[in-house]
């Protein structure tokens, strides 16, 4: 949960500072809705096995790791990603997004 909160904060800061405030509706339409529907919130990642290209593409969606982590805790009998994959994804996501979000925030606030 802590890793989810940190990564969500980094993503929110990066997206919020990268997008012009007048264009925030485009952020919801073109980024947040597809992230939600393809983040395996409503279905397990293993259910995408019949569509292999989409299953691979969804691996780039950070919301997948949030939902799969919670699913592994609350519904362990369903197929889910292993914990080590989730740990690597959260670590890599934080390592990549923290400097980007910080840089964008400083640029937005200082200028």
C-alpha positions as CSV (number, residue, x, y, z in Angstrom):
1,X,0.0,0.0,0.0
2,X,2.9,2.4,0.8
3,X,4.5,1.7,-2.6
4,X,1.1,2.2,-4.3
5,X,0.7,5.5,-2.6
6,X,4.2,6.7,-3.4
7,X,3.9,5.7,-7.1
8,X,0.5,7.2,-7.4
9,X,1.7,10.5,-6.0
10,X,4.7,10.5,-8.4
11,X,2.4,9.7,-11.3
12,X,-0.1,12.4,-10.3
13,X,2.6,15.0,-9.8
14,X,4.2,14.2,-13.2
15,X,0.9,14.2,-15.1
16,X,-0.5,17.2,-13.2
17,X,2.6,19.4,-13.8
18,X,3.2,18.2,-17.4
19,X,-0.3,19.1,-18.6
20,X,-1.5,22.7,-19.1
21,X,-4.2,23.4,-16.5
22,X,-6.6,24.4,-19.3
23,X,-6.2,21.0,-20.9
24,X,-6.9,18.9,-17.8
25,X,-10.0,17.5,-19.3
26,X,-7.9,15.9,-22.1
27,X,-5.9,14.2,-19.4
28,X,-9.0,12.5,-18.1
29,X,-10.2,11.5,-21.5
30,X,-7.1,10.3,-23.2
31,X,-5.0,9.0,-20.2
32,X,-7.0,8.3,-17.1
33,X,-9.9,6.4,-18.6
34,X,-7.8,4.0,-20.7
35,X,-5.4,3.5,-17.7
36,X,-8.4,2.6,-15.5
37,X,-10.0,0.2,-18.0
38,X,-6.8,-1.5,-19.0
39,X,-5.3,-1.6,-15.5
40,X,-6.9,-4.9,-14.6
41,X,-9.1,-3.3,-12.0
42,X,-12.2,-5.2,-13.2
43,X,-10.5,-8.4,-14.2
44,X,-7.3,-10.3,-13.4
45,X,-4.2,-10.0,-15.6
46,X,-4.3,-13.7,-16.4
47,X,-7.7,-13.2,-18.0
48,X,-5.9,-11.4,-20.9
49,X,-4.1,-14.6,-21.9
50,X,-6.3,-15.1,-25.0
51,X,-5.1,-11.7,-26.3
52,X,-1.3,-11.9,-25.9
53,X,-0.4,-8.5,-27.4
54,X,-2.8,-6.7,-25.0
55,X,-1.5,-8.7,-22.1
56,X,2.1,-7.5,-22.9
57,X,0.9,-3.9,-23.5
58,X,-0.9,-3.8,-20.2
59,X,2.4,-4.5,-18.4
60,X,3.3,-0.9,-19.0
61,X,0.3,0.3,-17.1
62,X,1.2,1.1,-13.5
63,X,-2.4,0.6,-12.3
64,X,-1.9,-3.1,-13.2
65,X,0.6,-3.6,-10.4
66,X,-1.7,-1.8,-7.9
67,X,-4.7,-3.9,-8.7
68,X,-2.7,-7.2,-8.9
69,X,-1.1,-6.5,-5.6
70,X,-4.4,-5.9,-3.8
71,X,-6.0,-8.9,-5.6
72,X,-3.1,-11.1,-4.4
73,X,-3.9,-10.1,-0.8
74,X,-7.7,-10.1,-0.8
75,X,-8.4,-12.9,-3.3
76,X,-5.3,-15.2,-3.2
77,X,-7.1,-18.1,-4.9
78,X,-7.3,-16.1,-8.2
79,X,-4.3,-16.1,-10.5
80,X,-2.1,-13.0,-10.1
81,X,1.4,-11.7,-10.7
82,X,4.0,-12.9,-8.3
83,X,5.1,-10.6,-5.4
84,X,8.6,-10.3,-6.8
85,X,7.3,-8.9,-10.1
86,X,5.2,-6.4,-8.2
87,X,8.2,-5.3,-6.1
88,X,10.4,-4.9,-9.1
89,X,7.7,-2.9,-10.9
90,X,7.2,-0.6,-8.0
91,X,10.9,0.0,-7.5
92,X,11.5,0.7,-11.1
93,X,8.5,2.9,-11.4
94,X,9.6,5.0,-8.4
95,X,13.2,5.2,-9.6
96,X,12.0,6.4,-13.0
97,X,9.1,8.7,-12.0
98,X,10.4,10.4,-8.9
99,X,13.1,12.5,-10.7
100,X,10.8,13.3,-13.6
101,X,8.0,14.4,-11.2
102,X,10.3,16.4,-9.1
103,X,11.9,18.1,-12.1
104,X,8.5,18.9,-13.6
105,X,7.2,20.3,-10.3
106,X,10.2,22.5,-9.8
107,X,10.0,23.8,-13.3
108,X,6.3,24.6,-12.9
109,X,6.7,26.2,-9.5
110,X,9.8,28.2,-10.1
111,X,8.9,29.6,-13.5
